Amino acid sequence: MVVRTSIGGRRVRVQLSNAFGTTPLKVGAAHIALHDKESAIVAGSDHPITFSGNASFTIPAGAEIVSDPVDIEVPKLGDVVISVYVPGEATTPTTHSTGLHTTFISKTGDFTGAPSIPDAAKSQAWYFISGVEVPASAHTRVIVAFGDSITDGATSTPDTDSSWPSQLARRLMANKATEDVAIINEGISGNRVLSDGAGISALARFDRDVLAQPEVKWVTIMEGINDIGFSILQPGTEPVTADQIIAGHKQMIERAHMHGIKVIGVTLTPFMGAAYYSDKGESVREAVNEWIRTGKAYDAVIDFDAVVRDPQNPKQIRPNFNIRDHLHPNDAGYKAMADAVDLALFKK
């Protein structure tokens, strides 16, 4: 599995998760290396990963574990390869379906230390990985990009790191004032503020995905469009209101502020033409955006709605940014979003 870093460093720690497993997960071995191409690793870069000194280990159902530090030189904006050998069955494995990097799955056997995986099956998902940490200098600061599929980068081109958080990472690394600012993408496609669906709700996962991350100084929140769309479509479901979404946002703001984290509100982008669009839903989106811009609850605002909306019809995404579904941007749209972020927000 290929994972992109933002800042670089000389050591890493890997987090593996069995958070959604219903039985203990036996891991026979795990390795980390630098990525070359396809399933190949850079020669001489392979390192075994241990957890509490053990090369093989079991993760209890519902738990996550953190590895011992591994001495490996990781470049900024570099790709590392994490290989996991599961000798038995993994019931309901914890996965991220929108990894947006090609994952290579071997035939039966332990290939964790192999230079490449022959005849590999391929996937776009990550399995068991919940984080890669690069211990860095005391000056390093972290942004968590918290959201749904638009933050996840669901419709960006795989293996190109074209989601808006990935493209923002390039800008941060290229700027002297922000080159020590790391960014963590905690987008989950289909996620909602108020209810479970694709992953547990934003309110339920906020502690794990934001507050528990090390050295977080800022969190961007872009959540709510799925609450609006799905609640309109589902028969027998009471349509969500702007006040309900706003109340959810206020809860996340308060919880972040309790931990000294600055919170940046991100406006919801247009969705006219999407499968779950409705005029009533559009009025809710506009009300939520008005509150994000003017409610003064957020420490700062990033107005992605203004960036991607069609000047001729502000209810829909620009035609040149619309990839296919009138909801998600293409790579150019994600780049425009990343380019619109004021880096001064993240200076010391």
N, C-alpha and C positions, 0 to 999 in steps of 0.2 A: 504494500500500500504506500502510495506516494503522498507526502505531506509537505506543504509549502511553509517555509518560515518567513517571518518579517525581519526582525533583528537577527544578527548572528551571534555566535559565541563559541566557547571551547568545550562546553559540557552541555549535555541534555538530560532531561528526565522525561519519561514517557508515562502517561496515565492510560491504563486499560480499564474497561468498564464491563460489568455484568449487571448494570442497573436494571435492565428490563428482562434479564434471564430469570427463569422460574426454577432453575436448579443450579448447583455450583458448577463453575466453568473450570475445567482442567486445562491448563496451558502447559504443553510439553517443553516449549522453548520460544524465545523471542529474540530478535536481532534488530539492530539499526545500522544503516549504512547511508552513503551518499548515492543519489540517483544518477545513473548514466543515461540510458535510453531504453525504451520498452521495459522489459523486466530486469535488465542488467543493472548491476551496481558498479560504482567506481572501484577499480581494483585496489585492494589493500585498505578499504574503508569500513569493512564489516566489523561489527562489535556485538558480542552477546549482551543481552540485557538481563539483569538480575533484579529480583524483588525481595528486599530484606535478606539479601545474600543468596537467594535461591534461584537457580536457573530454571527450574520447573516449579509450578505453584498452582494453587486453586483459588479462584475468586468466588466468594460466596454469592448466592443469589441476591441481587439488589445492591451489591457493593462495587466500589471502585478502588483500585490500588495504584500507587505511585512507585516508579522504579527507583533503584539506586542511581546516582549520577553516572553517566557514561562519558568518558573523555573522548570527544570527537569534535573536530573543527567544522563548525557549521557556518557557511557564508550567509550574509544577509540576503534575503530573497532567494534562498536556496531550497532545493528539494531533498528531503531525506526519505529513505525507504524503511518502513517498519514491517517486519515479517513475523507472523505469529503462527505457531504450529499447535493445532488442537487435535490431540490423539483420539479423542472420543467424540461424542455427539454434543453439539451446542444447541440446546433447546431455546427458542426465541432469542437468538443472539442480538445483542445491542448493536445497532447499525446506524449509519447516517447515509441515507439513500442518495444524497446529492453531493458526493465527495468531489465530483468534477475532475477527478484524476483517474486514469485507468488503473484498476486494481487487478493483479495477476494471481490467479488461484491455481495451485498446483494439483496434480493427481495425488493419490494417497502417498503419504510419506512426509518426512521432515526436510523441507527445502530452505529453512530459515537462514542458513549460512551459505547457500549456493550462490555462485556469481550471476546466475540467471535462472529462470524457470522455463524449461522446455515444454512446448505444447500446452501452455497455460490457458485456462478459461479466463474470460475477462468480464469485469464489472465496472460500474461507475460508483460503487458504494465503498464506504469505509466500514470495517468490522472491528468492534471491540475498542478502537482507539477513542479516547475522550479528550486527549490533549497532549501536546509536546511543549515542554518548558525549556527555555534556554536561560540558565542563570546568567545574569548580566550585571552591569555596573550599578552603583547606587543611584545613578542619574536616570536609569531606565524607567519609563512610565508606560502604562498600558491603556489602550482603548478597547472596550468590548463593543462590537457592533451586534446589537441584539434586535432580532426581527424575524421575518417570515421568508418566503421564497425570494423576494426581491433583494433582501440582504444576503440570503444563501447564495444567490447568483444562479438560480435554477436554469435559466435559459442562456447563460453565457457559454461560450465554446469550451468544451472540455480540454484539459491539458494546456490551457493558455493563461490561467489565472486572471480571468477577465471580469470577475464579480466586482462590484464597486468597492468593497473593502480591500480586495487584492490590488486594485488599481490605485486606491488611496495609499496603500502600503508603499507602492513605488514612489509616490510623491513625497511621503514622509521620509523615506530613506535617502532621497535625493536632495533634501533640504537640510542644511547644516543645523538649523534651529530645532529640527524635529527628528533627526536621524537616530535618536535613542528612544523613539516612541514606537512601541510594538502594537500590533492590532490583532485581536482575536475575533474570528467570525463565529458568532453564536446564532446565526440564522437557521431556522428550520422551515422547510417548505410546507405550506399548509397550516402553519401555527396560528393560534388565536390568542387573544388577550384573556378571554373570559371562560373558555371551555376547552376541554381536551379534544383531540382529533389526530392531527399529524404531530405526534409528541404531546406531552402534557402542556397545559396552558402556560402562557407567558408568566402569569402570576405564580403558578406552581413551580416553575423551573428557574425563577429569577435568582433565588438564593444560590442554587448550584451553578448556574451558568454565568452569573455576574458577580455576586458578592463573595463567592468562594475562590475567585480567580486571584492570583497573586499580583500585587502592585497596581491594581486598577485605579486609575485617576479619573477616567471619563467613561460613560456609557452612552451610546446613541440608541434611541428607541424608535423603531419603525414597525409598529404593530397595530392591527385593527381592521385592515381591509378584508381579511377572511371572516372576521366576526360579522361584518356588514353583509358580505355576499352570501355566505352559507346560511345565515339566519333567515334571509329573505327566501332562499330556495327551499329550505327544508319544511315540508308540510307539517302542520301542527306545532311548529316552533314560533314562539313570540319573537318578532323582529327585534334585533338589538337596537338600542337608542344611543345617540351621541353621548348623553349623560352617563350611561353605563360604561362606555369605552373610556370616557374622560376619567371616571372614577377609578378605573383600573390603572390608567396611566399615573394618576395621582398617588396611588399606592406604591407603584414602582419608584416614583420620584422620592417619596418619603423614605422608603427603605434604603435607597442608594445614599441619600443625604445622611442617614444615620451612620453610614460607614465612611463618610467624608468623600464620597464620589460625586463629581459633577455630572449632571444629566443633561443630555442634548436631545431635544425633541426633533423628530424628522417627520415632515408632512407626508400624508398618504398620497400616492400618485394616482392619476386618473385611471378609470377602468370601464368607460363606456365602450360597449362592444364585446366585453368579456362575457363568458357563459353565465356568470351570476350577477350581471349588472341589472339594476333597476333604478328608476327615477327616485324612488324613496331611499334606496341605498346611497345614491349620489348626494342627496340632501344631508344624510348622516355624515358622509365623508367630508363634505364642505364645512359642516358645523364642527367636526373634530379638528380639521385643519385651521379653522378660524381660532379655536381655543389654543392650539399649539402655538400659533403665531402671536397671539395677543394676550393669552391668559397669564403670562408672567410666572407660570409655575416652573418652567424649564430654565436652566442656567443659560442656555443658548438654543438657537433653532437653526436647522439646516432645511432649506425649502426645496426638497426634491420635486414637489408638485410643480413649482415654477420652472424647474429645469427641463422636465420631460413633457409637459403638456403642450398640446397643439395650439398655437396662437389663434388659429381659425376656429377652433372648438375646444375650449379649455377642459371640457369634460372627458376628452380622450387623449391618449398618448400621441406624440408626434408620429406621423406615418414612417419617417426614416428611423425611428427608434423602436417601432413595433415589430417584434420578431414573428408573431403569428397569432397571438391570442388576445390582443388589445389590453393586456394586463402587465406582461413582463417585458422589460427592455432587452434589446440586443446588446452586443458588445459595445457598440458606439454609444448607446444610451447609458450603459453602466459607466463608460468613461466620462461622459458629460456630467454624470452625478458625482463621480470622484473628483473631477476637476473643479466642481462648484464648491467643494468644501474649503472653508477658510482655514488654512494651516495655522493662522495666528491663534485659533482656539486651543492649540496644543503646545504652545511655547511654554517654557519654564515660567 
